[in-house]
Amino acid sequence: MKAIESLIGPKDLVVVTGAGGFIGGHLVGDLLRRGITNLRAVDKKPLDMWYQKHEGVDNKVLNLEDLGNCREAAAGAAYIFNLACNMGGMGFIETHKALCMISVLINTHLLMAAKEVGCKRFYYSSSACVYNATRQTDPNVTALKEEDAYPALAEDGYGWEKLFSERMSRHFREDFGLETRIVRYHNVYGPLGTYDGGREKAPAAICRKIVMAKLGGDRSIEIWGDGHQTRSFMYIDDCLKGTLAMMASDFRDPINLGSSELVSINQLVDIVEDIAGVKTKRSYNLDAPKGVRGRNSDNTLIQQVLGWEPSIRLRDGLEKTYRWIFDELSGGAAKTIYQLPY
């Protein structure tokens, strides 16, 4: 597995878009820890709403749906990590389909800007939501291989935007010689992310509900769906390792980046309850957004390409995530969730 430090030279400008968000903020921090300091971080949120803001970085507030802003973001860039998009958990993407699809402007305009400046490599963060829904109807799902995205029947809205942008990235490589890397994230979680306000994903939402049950004394919590739907969840440290390794690799096709540890939502709740030392009374909202019945990452390809796959146990990652959310809520330090102006 090639180290990113062997690819990026000291004078190379690295741009991270979506840097005010969960994964982007962690990625900028990881690059700094690795000694890569010529960094530009870009996000549309006001700076005081970024989840992490790093000193010594060129932090820019830009709406990358606009081509001119993409040109400003990409100016002088040797490497671009595009993590910018409108997204969230099922509660968001099932009710904001048009807003999710508008993100197609971000990747399209950023690819155009990257081509113009002669960017050496362009990283596109895709999603497991690109996969054909007919392959995800059973909780005992067969893990999804990369080729299972076709014939296409992606998650409506968000998934279609991701799949289209994958194709756009591929064709910019084929037609214009822009080296692109396309990585499909599977349910990333961890500290310093969204846990309330509508954009949170299942691990953070469950941690928040159980923290509030413990702090407030009311042990009742609501579960979306019947609790039997299954997923795999990848801790942020594995996500960062895989992200940088794939950018440094010579592999060009879309690839899964996710844990293969499959659990039901009920099992996820069991783990968090055990960490918290409480037992809750669960009610099931069958009308709430719940996504596909089952989804898991087949890691055969990433093992072949990198000789590695995400390996942090869900229990271990949830312990860190729960402790952080507990400290945030018990200390009154919960962040106000940034709301889009439309």
N, C-alpha and C positions, 0 to 999 in steps of 0.2 A: 504494500500500500504506500503510494508516493506521498510524501509530506508536502503540504501546501507551501511551506517555506522554501522548498526546492524549486517551486514554480514561479513564485512572485518575487521579483527583484526589489531592492531597497528604494529604487526610484519609481517603481510602478504604482500608479494610483489605483486603489481598490475602492469601488463604490458599492455600498449596501443600501438598497431601497427597501422601504418598509422597516427602517431601522428603529422607528419609534414603537414598533410592535413587539410581541413576545419573542419570536424566534430571531428577528432582526437585531433586537437589542442584545440578546445573548451572543449572536454571531459577531457583532462588532467587538464586544468584550473579549471573546475568544481570540479573535485576530490580534488584538492589542497584546494579550498575554503571550502570544506566539512571536511577538516582536515586529509585527506588521503594523506600522504606524502611519503610513501615508494613506489615510482613510477619509472618505467622505460618506457621511450618513444622511439619508434622505427620508423624509416622511411628510405626509400632509397634515398631521396633527400639530397643534401648537407645541413648542418645545416643552412647556410645563406639563403637557399631557403624555409625553413619551414615557414608556415604562422604564427605560434606562437611557440616560444621557451621559456620554463619556467625554471626559476632558481631553483636549489635545486632538480632537477630531473635527473635521469640517462639517458641522451639523447644519443642514439646510432644511427649511420648511417649504416644500414644493408639492403641488398637486400634479402628479405625473400622468393624469389623463390628458394633459395638454402637451403637445409636441414641443413647444418652446421650453417648457419646464424640463422636459426630458433631455433636451439638448444642453441645458444648463447643468443638470445633474450628471450627465455623461461626459462633459468637457474634460479632455485629457485622460480619460479613464483607460487603463490597461485591462482591468478585470471588473466585471459587474455581476453582483449577486442580486437578482431581482426577486425579492420576497414581498413586494407591494401588491396588495389586492384588498378588495372588500370581502371579508369573510368572517366566519364565526362558527359556533356549533349549530346543530340542527335547528335550534330555535330561531336562529338568524337566517340561515341559507334557505330554509323552506318558506320563509315569509318575505324575503328580500331578493327575489330571483333577478329582477331587472337590475338592481343595484350591484349584485354580484357580477352580472354579465358586462356591466360598464367597464369592469377591470380589463376587458379585452383592449381597451384604448391604452392602458398602461404598458402592457407588454409589446403591443404593436409599435407605439411611439418610441419606447425605449430601445427596441431592436433597431429601428430606423436611426436613432441617435448613435447607438453603438457602432453600427455599420459606418456611419459618417466619420467617426473619430478613429476608426481602425482598431477597435477594441480587440484584444487578444483572445479573450474567452468571455462568454456570456452564460450565466447560470440561471435557469428558470425553475422556480419551485412550483411543481405541479401537485396533484393531490390524488389520493385513492378514490375520490369522487368521480374520476374519469371512467371507472370500470362499468361494464355492462350490468345493468340492474338485474337482469334475468339470472345472473350467476350468483346473486346475493339474497335469495329468497328463503333460505333455510338457516337457522341458527348454527347448525352443524355444517357450516360452509366449507367447501374446498378452498384452500388458500389461493389467492388470486395471482396468476402469473401475468407478466407484462403484456402478453399477447391477448389477454382476456378483455382488454379495452375495446376490441373489435370483434364482431360488428358493433358499431357504436350505439350505446343507449346509456349515456352518462346521467349522473344526477342532474335533474332539471335545473337550469340556471347556472349555478356555480360549477358543476361538473362539466357542462358543455363549454363554458368559457375556458376552463383549464385545458380541455382536450383540443379545442381550436388553437389555443396559444402554444400548446406543444407542437402542433403541425406548423404553425407560423415560425417557431424557433427552428424546427427542422429545415424548413424551406429557405430560411435566411442562410443556413449553413450550406445547403446544396446549391443555391443560386448565387449567393454573394460571398461565400467563403468565410462567413463569420462562425467561428468555432462555438458551438452551443452545447450545453449540458442540461439534461432534462431529468429531474428527480421527483418521484411521486411520494409525497409525505403521507404517512398513515398516523393520524391522531397523535400529535405531539402535545406533551403536557410537561408541567414543572412549575417551579416558583417564578415569581416576577412576571405573571401573566394575568389575563382576565379571569375573574372568578364570579363576577356578578354583572348585571346590566343587560343581559340578552345575547352577548357574543361568546360566552364561556362554553367550553366543551365539557363532556361528561365527567372526567376526573375532577376538574376544578369545581364543577357544579355540585357533585356529590360531596366533596370535601367541605364546601361552604355550607351545605345543608346540615351536615353532621356536626360541624363546628357550632352552628347556630343552635342546633338541638342540644348540644352539650352545655353551651353557655346560657341558653334561655330556660332550660329545664323541660321544655315541651319536646318529647322524643318523637313526635310525628314528623315524617318527611314524605314528600311526594316524589314518585319515580315516574318518568315519562315512558309510556309503553307498559308492556307486561313484565319487563325485567329479564325476559329470556333472550332478547336480542344480543348478539355477540359482536365483539370488536377486539382488536389489539391496540395497545397504547404504547407509544414510544417516548421514553424520557428524554428531556432536552439535551443531555450530555451525549447520548447516542446520536441524536439528530445532528448536532454540531460536528461530531467526528465523521459521520457519513457525508455530510454536506461538503466539508473541506476535502475529504478523500475523493469524492466524485468530481469536484471541480479540478482537482489535480490529475485525475485519471485521463486516459485516452479513450474512454468509452463514450460513445455519442448517442446511443439510443435511450429512450425512456427506461427508467429503472426504479424498482420499489426501494423505499427507505422506510422501514417500519419493523416493529417487533413482531415475532411470530407467536407470541404468548397469547393465545385466545382465551377470553373470559366473557361470561355473560355480564349484563349490567347488575344483576343480583349478586354475582360473585364480586364485582367491583365494590358494591356497597358493603358486602361482608368484610372485605379487606380493610376498608376505611373505618368501619365500626371497630374492628379489632385494634387498629392503630389508635383510635380515639378512646378505646376502653368504654364504649357505650353500646347499648342495643336500642335500635330505633323501631318505631311502629311504622311500617311502610304502607302507603296507599298508592294505587297505580292509576295514572291518568292515561287511558287508552286513546284519548283524542289529541294528546299532545304530539308535537313533531318527534319522530323517532327514527327516521331514516330507514335503511335497508335492514333486513332481519339478521344478516350475518356478513361480516367482512374481516378477512385476515390477509396478512402479507405472505406471499410465497417468496422466500429469500434465496432460492436456488441461484438466481442470476447474480445477485450482489455478492454471494459467497464465491462465485466463479471469478468475478471481476476484481474484487478487493481482498478475497480470502478472509472475509469478516462479515458479521451481521450484527445488528443491535442486540445487546445481551443483558442490559440492566433489567433486573427483575422488577415486575410491576410493583410488588410490595415495597421494594427499596425506594423506588422513585416516588411512590405515593406517600411514604413516610416523610420525605423532605417537602413534598408539596403540601401535605396536610399541616405540617408544623409551620410553614410560612404563612398559609392562609389563616391558621389559628392565631398567630402573632399579629397579623394584620387586623383581624376582626376583634380580638380581645383587647388590642391596644388602641382601637379607634383610628387606625391608620389606613383604612380602606381607601383606595383611589376612587375618584369620581371617573366613571367610564366615559370616554370621549364619544360624543354623539355626532354623527355626520349631519351636516346642515341640510340634507335633503333625503 
